[in-house]
Amino acid sequence: MIAKNIYGENMDQIKSKFSKATSDGFAPTLAIVFCSITQERQGLVDFFNEKKVDVFGSTTAGEIIDSEVMEKSTVIMLLNMNKAHYKIFTEASADTYKVSNDMAIFAKASFANPSVIVISSGLTIDAEQIIKGVQDCDATLPLYGGLAADDLTMKGSFVFSNHFETSNGIIGLILDNDKINVKGLATSGWDNIGIEKVITKSVGNVVYTIDDEPAVDVFVNYFQFTESVDNTAEIIAQNFAQYPLQMTKENGNVVLRAPLMVDIESRALIFAGGIPQGSKVKFSVQPGFDLIEKTAERITALKTGIPEADALIMFSCKARHMALGPMTGDEADKIRGIWNKPLIGFFTYGEIGAAKNCTCEFHNETCSMVILQEKN
Amino acid sequence: MLEQLIKIVDEITLSEEQRESLFLEIKAIKKKLEVAEFKYNRTLHDKAAITNVLNASIKEIEKQKKNIEDAKNVIDRNLAELDKQKKLTEEKNVELNEAMTILKEAQEQLVQSEKMASLGQLTAGVAHEINNPINFVSANIKPLKEDLAEIMQCIQLYEQAITENKLETFFEKVEEYKNKTGISFSIEEVKSLLRGIEEGAARTSEIVKGLRNFSRLDQNVVKKTNLNEGIESTLALLHSAYKDRVEIVKDLGQIPEVDCLPGQLNQVFMNIISNAVQAIPGEGKIFIKTWATDNLVKISIKDTGPGMSDETKKKIFDPFFTTKDVGKGTGLGLSISYGIIQKHNGKIEVESVKGEGAVFIITLPIQQIKNEKLNTL
């Protein structure tokens, strides 16, 4: 399978680069499209419909293409994957569990041995329900992906395909594992700090109190944030998201949970993933600047299982972008250099994947890598 | 500054290759500067955040430490209070033990009083019983003496006649004396008096035997005992209380000997039978039956008295409960009886309907094995 990356900030640029990419006879069947909400999604979809190319798309909080980090643009990975080796699932619903379960059923009906790359839109969903919905169908089904984003405006993220778009639903790229080698790994690097605290009141992914104090006040007091958090999503994301809560789940997996939004009335924080009431958590701080080397080292270990690759997809938490700043591209570059193949990705509001020696979980502050190789 | 640098490079005469290379280097330097600046700012930000979190954590820890110290103080105070309570409780225990000892002594005195009362009743019964036969003896002695004196006089006259050898004159005198004293009658009377004395003595012997049997001085040793004998001896002692008024109907079966403290069981029979007798106003009957079943012996004592209400039945074995007038009963008899039967691992029950008499049923095991209360093996 051949993968080619193109990018642009408008349709003209994209059309031009598409032409150039296909001028040598390259006939893509599938386009993985990650774009800012400022981009013209409908135009993109119309273009690919015309070209009879399947679209697997999501809005972002920043785009990654090979070693470059971009913003307010569109990045596209064109793949000439055999159409028989993949299917695209789309469903819009506020019932995240149901749509995920439907997707898993669809995947198992499509192929004997499927893998799933999923992207979900929706700013207040409990992303753990995606994992649960899939695992309740088949706990061994490999699952990777992330949450769509919206440039931190917190107004609405989207997933889209050729004839589908929703701000509250999922899109799944179902791959035939017998034909496509798929491997993935989720890696973080955040370290916990300070004393243990208890989530004293929460419902799903909404945390009302921590140690019986309003959740927002706890963050503000602990970090001495002086800026007002009232309805300022960017402040929340920029400040709180960099200091997520580290939680050990019942199954022993350690996950990070970053707050995305604030409910001013109740002084509650809305996280991207569920935090059960009674959970013991600690704050965590950004990793040191050796994060890039560490991430690359961990991802390199995947090479044992997949020595050659055709394409690399990266779901990287927006908080990592803020933690690494201008060095974010270096991380992408280092990872891309492991297989030396095209890499595409975007900055998400949450990631799905399995960390080393752990089962598949929903994460924050994580880089979830997916490596693809079409078997001959 | 970088923009100025780029502008300067633009103006320098360089080959395309050199210009490209220079721009790349400038770009690289720019990036390095950006990275350095980012690292510096982020480090400051992180340092502030980490410092704040650690300070807040320290405050939290100090607050928790204070809470722990406060809790410890509360615990210490509670422990001191508990110690104090413990001492008070120990003092109270000592007082209670002393009170218990006094109570036990009082109980023993009461039991002793009951025994004395029983003994009194027993004594009265015995005294009354012995009185009659003794009366036979004492009443018969005087006329016996007189009769014997007359008979002796007669014999003396015979002896005198023999001595003086004046038989004809003597026989006339004797015949005169015999007619005068009615000696034939005296001889008959002597026989009758002797019979009365014999009967009185026999009766007294029976009573003493019954009394001895009843009291059983070896009462603290478990013995194989014929309960029918105990019942008989009790009836003997109570004879004066029920004779000519209450008919005793006995159906004493063939029962094996029972391991027991015989004196104490006799006390039980005495209590129940005497209560039955006292309960019957005027004339009536008491039915006493004994029988054996499985490894048990049963005794039922039924009277034709007025019976008792359900309320009375519930309390009948309670200490100090009595239906008798003040001064007529201690209310301890059945309570003590209950205790004695319990001690024998037995059962005592009462069945009664008001107006239809009462039945007391005693059930006792034939053998007492490993009965700690009776100290059997």
Chai-1 contact restraints between the chains, C-beta under 6 A:
chainA,res_idxA,chainB,res_idxB,connection_type,confidence,min_distance_angstrom,max_distance_angstrom,comment,restraint_id
A,I193,B,V53,contact,1.0,0.0,6.0,A-B,restraint_1
A,G194,B,V53,contact,1.0,0.0,6.0,A-B,restraint_2
A,G194,B,S57,contact,1.0,0.0,6.0,A-B,restraint_3
A,I195,B,S57,contact,1.0,0.0,6.0,A-B,restraint_4
A,I195,B,E60,contact,1.0,0.0,6.0,A-B,restraint_5
A,Y222,B,V53,contact,1.0,0.0,6.0,A-B,restraint_6
A,Y222,B,A56,contact,1.0,0.0,6.0,A-B,restraint_7
A,F223,B,A49,contact,1.0,0.0,6.0,A-B,restraint_8
A,F223,B,N52,contact,1.0,0.0,6.0,A-B,restraint_9
A,Q224,B,N52,contact,1.0,0.0,6.0,A-B,restraint_10
A,F283,B,V53,contact,1.0,0.0,6.0,A-B,restraint_11
A,V285,B,I50,contact,1.0,0.0,6.0,A-B,restraint_12
A,Q286,B,D46,contact,1.0,0.0,6.0,A-B,restraint_13
A,G325,B,F38,contact,1.0,0.0,6.0,A-B,restraint_14
A,P326,B,E34,contact,1.0,0.0,6.0,A-B,restraint_15
A,P326,B,V35,contact,1.0,0.0,6.0,A-B,restraint_16
A,P326,B,F38,contact,1.0,0.0,6.0,A-B,restraint_17
A,M327,B,V35,contact,1.0,0.0,6.0,A-B,restraint_18
